[in-house]
Amino acid sequence: MLLFEFARHSETAPKRDLIVRNFIARADTMVRGLLRLWEIKDYGDCWIIHRSLLDRLFHLRALNDNDQFNLFDDWSFKTQYEAANRLRSDLDPDLKGQLKGLVDDLTTEQKARYQQLVKAPPDWRRPKAEDVARAMDLMFLYRYGYDFASQHVHPMANDGQEDFFNITRLEPRPNFPESGMVLSNSILAASLVVQEALNASTLLWCKVVYDAVDGVRKVLRSPSLEHLLPLVKAGKMFEECIPLAQRRESDRSQ
């Protein structure tokens, strides 16, 4: 529903709104992927996605706090352009044929934009997760989420031990930590990404939208259908083509 609301305003959307819209879409897809991995007991990769969700949350918060959406867009374009160019410049004849479908052909506009960015490089650096979490006064997200999950991103000596017993079903099976937490914590992280995106957008959102996001978090603590009433109400508004947001005048044009 939120993505379609962004699409309704896309013709007049500044770069800021396009970026936060994509953050929401990415978070949604990541949670869907995490659910599939959780079903096959791939808990290690669930934690990797959880860390990735928090990474996007911290990026989004820093971008909004520092009003750097346009700068981030320029940096991203330049970085991706140069990565693709390194592949195009690869002289290995056996790999040249693999470029089709991997990198797009450059347009005249892209070449011109890159040349401008070479002359005036965007001065942007990725924010440090710990610093952003501290600024948000949410250090527990860093300690119990981002930092803890990092052990699954980088290889460890016991990598795959739980996977081994899940695949082979051999006994005796060691006692592994409970894994349900990664599911609820990731839904929580995704809800925070959505809320930060709504706050960062130039759209004025109906209160019921924020209530719906908050309701999802309340369900994680107490599985009561009452908490989902705002979500049902927002869905009804969407079905009846009642806007969930309005364009607002703002000096945040980035």
ABEGO torsion letter per residue (X at the ends): XAAAAAAAAAAABBAAAAAAAAAAAAAAAAAAAAAAAAAAGBAAAAAAAAAAAAAAAAAAAAAAAAGAAAAAAAAAAAAAAAAAAAAAABABAAAAAAABGABBBBBAAAAAAAAAAAABBBBBBBBBAAAAAAAAGBAAAAAABAAAAAAAABBBAABGAAAAAAAAGBOBBBBBBBAAAAAAAAAAAAAAAAAAAAAABABBBBAAAAAAAAAAAAAAABBBAAAAAAAAAAAAAAAAGBBABBBBBBABAX
